[in-house]
Amino acid sequence: MSTIMQNFVLQGVDARTIDIEINSTFGKPMMAMIGLADQAIKESSERIKAAVIHSGYEIPKGKIVFNLAPADMKKRGTHYDLAMALGLLVEDEQVVSTRIEACIFFGELSLNGNLRRCKGILPMIIAAKQAGYSNIILRYERQKVLVFSWTT
């Protein structure tokens, strides 16, 4: 069974919902990013590995696949890092949460596990609110994490 995290992709000035599917299975240790991902997303595997380890968790042994769906829509940027890392930890049952599906996570991970700001997320925040998400977690200014929370 796969873990699915919701996120958004920019298409012009609009944002569309995408699924980040995470599947961890037995097999040769590797991490693959599929679903028309740009180079920044493909490089996120190295940021995720380092950030997870430096945050005190373990990278699951075996084959890990991240599918950004729908596969025919181009995805770009580093704002998926945090959602992919958390999804991986949920998939491996290192993090247990019953409310994670009500949250949207935006952020680039540094190698030491810190969260970096991302550009162009305002349309995605607006789309998340319109889609009914009540919590958005992202980096704001210097080492501050901002949680947008509202009732729908």
GUTITOR-999653 format. One record per residue (C-alpha): residue number from 1; residue in three letters; x, y, z. Coordinates in Angstrom, 1 decimal, m for minus. Layout:
<atoms>
+-----+-----+--------+--------+--------+
!   k !   r !      X !      Y !      Z !
+-----+-----+--------+--------+--------+
! NUM ! ALA !      X !      Y !      Z !
...
+-----+-----+--------+--------+--------+
</atoms>
This chain:
<atoms>
+-----+-----+--------+--------+--------+
!   k !   r !      X !      Y !      Z !
+-----+-----+--------+--------+--------+
!   1 ! MET !    0.0 !    0.0 !    0.0 !
!   2 ! SER !    1.3 !    3.5 !   m0.9 !
!   3 ! THR !    1.2 !    6.7 !    1.1 !
!   4 ! ILE !   m0.3 !    9.6 !   m0.7 !
!   5 ! MET !    0.5 !   13.3 !    0.1 !
!   6 ! GLN !   m1.4 !   16.1 !   m1.6 !
!   7 ! ASN !    0.5 !   19.1 !   m3.1 !
!   8 ! PHE !    0.1 !   21.6 !   m5.9 !
!   9 ! VAL !    1.8 !   22.4 !   m9.2 !
!  10 ! LEU !    1.9 !   25.8 !  m10.9 !
!  11 ! GLN !    0.4 !   26.0 !  m14.4 !
!  12 ! GLY !    0.9 !   29.6 !  m15.4 !
!  13 ! VAL !   m0.6 !   31.7 !  m12.6 !
!  14 ! ASP !   m3.0 !   28.9 !  m11.5 !
!  15 ! ALA !   m2.3 !   26.0 !   m9.2 !
!  16 ! ARG !   m3.5 !   22.4 !   m9.6 !
!  17 ! THR !   m3.7 !   19.6 !   m7.1 !
!  18 ! ILE !   m1.3 !   16.7 !   m7.5 !
!  19 ! ASP !   m0.7 !   13.5 !   m5.6 !
!  20 ! ILE !    2.7 !   12.5 !   m4.3 !
!  21 ! GLU !    2.5 !    8.7 !   m4.1 !
!  22 ! ILE !    5.2 !    7.1 !   m2.0 !
!  23 ! ASN !    5.9 !    3.4 !   m2.2 !
!  24 ! SER !    8.6 !    1.5 !   m0.3 !
!  25 ! THR !    9.2 !   m2.1 !   m1.2 !
!  26 ! PHE !   11.8 !   m4.8 !   m1.0 !
!  27 ! GLY !   14.5 !   m4.7 !   m3.6 !
!  28 ! LYS !   17.8 !   m3.1 !   m4.5 !
!  29 ! PRO !   18.2 !    0.1 !   m2.4 !
!  30 ! MET !   17.3 !    3.0 !   m4.7 !
!  31 ! MET !   15.1 !    6.1 !   m4.8 !
!  32 ! ALA !   13.3 !    7.1 !   m8.0 !
!  33 ! MET !   11.2 !   10.2 !   m8.8 !
!  34 ! ILE !    8.7 !    9.7 !  m11.6 !
!  35 ! GLY !    5.8 !   11.7 !  m13.1 !
!  36 ! LEU !    7.4 !   14.3 !  m15.4 !
!  37 ! ALA !    9.6 !   15.8 !  m12.7 !
!  38 ! ASP !   12.2 !   18.4 !  m13.5 !
!  39 ! GLN !   15.9 !   18.2 !  m12.5 !
!  40 ! ALA !   15.3 !   20.0 !   m9.1 !
!  41 ! ILE !   12.7 !   17.3 !   m8.1 !
!  42 ! LYS !   15.0 !   14.5 !   m9.2 !
!  43 ! GLU !   17.8 !   15.9 !   m7.1 !
!  44 ! SER !   15.5 !   16.0 !   m4.1 !
!  45 ! SER !   16.2 !   12.4 !   m3.4 !
!  46 ! GLU !   19.7 !   13.4 !   m2.1 !
!  47 ! ARG !   18.3 !   16.3 !    0.0 !
!  48 ! ILE !   15.6 !   14.0 !    1.4 !
!  49 ! LYS !   18.1 !   11.2 !    2.3 !
!  50 ! ALA !   20.4 !   13.6 !    4.1 !
!  51 ! ALA !   17.7 !   15.6 !    5.9 !
!  52 ! VAL !   15.9 !   12.5 !    7.1 !
!  53 ! ILE !   19.1 !   11.1 !    8.6 !
!  54 ! HIS !   20.2 !   14.4 !   10.1 !
!  55 ! SER !   16.7 !   14.7 !   11.7 !
!  56 ! GLY !   17.1 !   11.4 !   13.6 !
!  57 ! TYR !   15.1 !    9.1 !   11.3 !
!  58 ! GLU !   16.2 !    6.3 !    9.0 !
!  59 ! ILE !   15.9 !    5.9 !    5.3 !
!  60 ! PRO !   13.9 !    2.7 !    4.6 !
!  61 ! LYS !   16.0 !   m0.1 !    3.1 !
!  62 ! GLY !   14.9 !   m1.2 !   m0.3 !
!  63 ! LYS !   13.3 !    0.4 !   m3.3 !
!  64 ! ILE !   11.6 !    3.8 !   m2.8 !
!  65 ! VAL !    9.4 !    5.3 !   m5.6 !
!  66 ! PHE !    7.9 !    8.8 !   m5.6 !
!  67 ! ASN !    5.2 !    9.2 !   m8.2 !
!  68 ! LEU !    4.0 !   12.7 !   m8.9 !
!  69 ! ALA !    0.6 !   12.2 !  m10.4 !
!  70 ! PRO !   m0.9 !   12.9 !  m12.9 !
!  71 ! ALA !    2.1 !   11.8 !  m14.9 !
!  72 ! ASP !    1.3 !   13.9 !  m17.9 !
!  73 ! MET !    1.6 !   17.3 !  m16.1 !
!  74 ! LYS !    5.1 !   18.9 !  m15.8 !
!  75 ! LYS !    6.2 !   19.5 !  m12.2 !
!  76 ! ARG !    9.1 !   21.8 !  m11.2 !
!  77 ! GLY !   10.6 !   23.2 !   m8.1 !
!  78 ! THR !   11.8 !   22.3 !   m4.7 !
!  79 ! HIS !    8.7 !   22.9 !   m2.7 !
!  80 ! TYR !    7.8 !   19.2 !   m2.8 !
!  81 ! ASP !   10.8 !   18.1 !   m0.6 !
!  82 ! LEU !    9.0 !   18.4 !    2.8 !
!  83 ! ALA !    5.9 !   16.6 !    1.6 !
!  84 ! MET !    8.0 !   13.8 !    0.1 !
!  85 ! ALA !   10.1 !   13.4 !    3.2 !
!  86 ! LEU !    7.1 !   13.3 !    5.5 !
!  87 ! GLY !    5.3 !   10.9 !    3.2 !
!  88 ! LEU !    8.3 !    8.6 !    3.2 !
!  89 ! LEU !    8.4 !    8.6 !    7.0 !
!  90 ! VAL !    4.6 !    7.9 !    7.2 !
!  91 ! GLU !    5.0 !    5.1 !    4.6 !
!  92 ! ASP !    7.8 !    3.5 !    6.7 !
!  93 ! GLU !    5.7 !    4.0 !    9.9 !
!  94 ! GLN !    8.4 !    6.2 !   11.5 !
!  95 ! VAL !    5.8 !    9.0 !   11.8 !
!  96 ! VAL !    2.2 !    8.2 !   12.7 !
!  97 ! SER !   m0.5 !   10.9 !   12.2 !
!  98 ! THR !   m4.2 !   10.8 !   11.8 !
!  99 ! ARG !   m4.4 !   14.4 !   10.6 !
! 100 ! ILE !   m1.6 !   14.6 !    8.1 !
! 101 ! GLU !   m4.0 !   14.3 !    5.2 !
! 102 ! ALA !   m5.6 !   17.7 !    6.3 !
! 103 ! CYS !   m2.2 !   19.4 !    5.8 !
! 104 ! ILE !   m0.3 !   20.7 !    2.9 !
! 105 ! PHE !    3.5 !   20.9 !    3.3 !
! 106 ! PHE !    5.7 !   23.3 !    1.2 !
! 107 ! GLY !    9.4 !   23.5 !    1.6 !
! 108 ! GLU !   12.9 !   22.8 !    0.3 !
! 109 ! LEU !   15.0 !   20.7 !    2.7 !
! 110 ! SER !   18.6 !   21.5 !    3.4 !
! 111 ! LEU !   21.0 !   18.6 !    3.8 !
! 112 ! ASN !   21.0 !   19.1 !    7.6 !
! 113 ! GLY !   17.2 !   18.9 !    7.8 !
! 114 ! ASN !   16.4 !   22.7 !    8.0 !
! 115 ! LEU !   13.5 !   24.0 !    5.9 !
! 116 ! ARG !   14.2 !   26.6 !    3.2 !
! 117 ! ARG !   11.8 !   29.1 !    1.7 !
! 118 ! CYS !   10.3 !   28.5 !   m1.7 !
! 119 ! LYS !    9.3 !   31.0 !   m4.4 !
! 120 ! GLY !    5.9 !   31.2 !   m6.1 !
! 121 ! ILE !    3.8 !   29.4 !   m3.5 !
! 122 ! LEU !    1.1 !   32.1 !   m3.0 !
! 123 ! PRO !   m1.2 !   30.7 !   m5.8 !
! 124 ! MET !   m0.7 !   27.2 !   m4.3 !
! 125 ! ILE !   m1.7 !   28.5 !   m0.8 !
! 126 ! ILE !   m4.9 !   30.1 !   m2.4 !
! 127 ! ALA !   m5.7 !   26.9 !   m4.2 !
! 128 ! ALA !   m5.2 !   24.8 !   m1.1 !
! 129 ! LYS !   m7.6 !   27.0 !    0.8 !
! 130 ! GLN !  m10.1 !   26.8 !   m2.0 !
! 131 ! ALA !   m9.7 !   23.0 !   m2.0 !
! 132 ! GLY !  m10.6 !   22.8 !    1.7 !
! 133 ! TYR !   m7.3 !   22.2 !    3.3 !
! 134 ! SER !   m7.2 !   23.7 !    6.8 !
! 135 ! ASN !   m3.5 !   23.7 !    7.5 !
! 136 ! ILE !   m0.5 !   24.7 !    5.5 !
! 137 ! ILE !    3.0 !   24.3 !    6.8 !
! 138 ! LEU !    5.9 !   26.3 !    5.3 !
! 139 ! ARG !    9.1 !   28.2 !    6.1 !
! 140 ! TYR !    8.8 !   31.9 !    6.8 !
! 141 ! GLU !   11.7 !   34.3 !    7.2 !
! 142 ! ARG !   14.7 !   33.2 !    9.4 !
! 143 ! GLN !   14.2 !   29.7 !   10.8 !
! 144 ! LYS !   10.6 !   30.3 !   11.5 !
! 145 ! VAL !    7.9 !   27.8 !   10.4 !
! 146 ! LEU !    4.6 !   29.3 !    9.6 !
! 147 ! VAL !    1.4 !   27.4 !    9.9 !
! 148 ! PHE !   m1.6 !   28.8 !    8.1 !
! 149 ! SER !   m4.7 !   27.5 !    9.7 !
! 150 ! TRP !   m8.3 !   28.4 !    9.2 !
! 151 ! THR !  m11.7 !   26.9 !    9.5 !
! 152 ! THR !  m13.7 !   26.1 !    6.4 !
+-----+-----+--------+--------+--------+
</atoms>
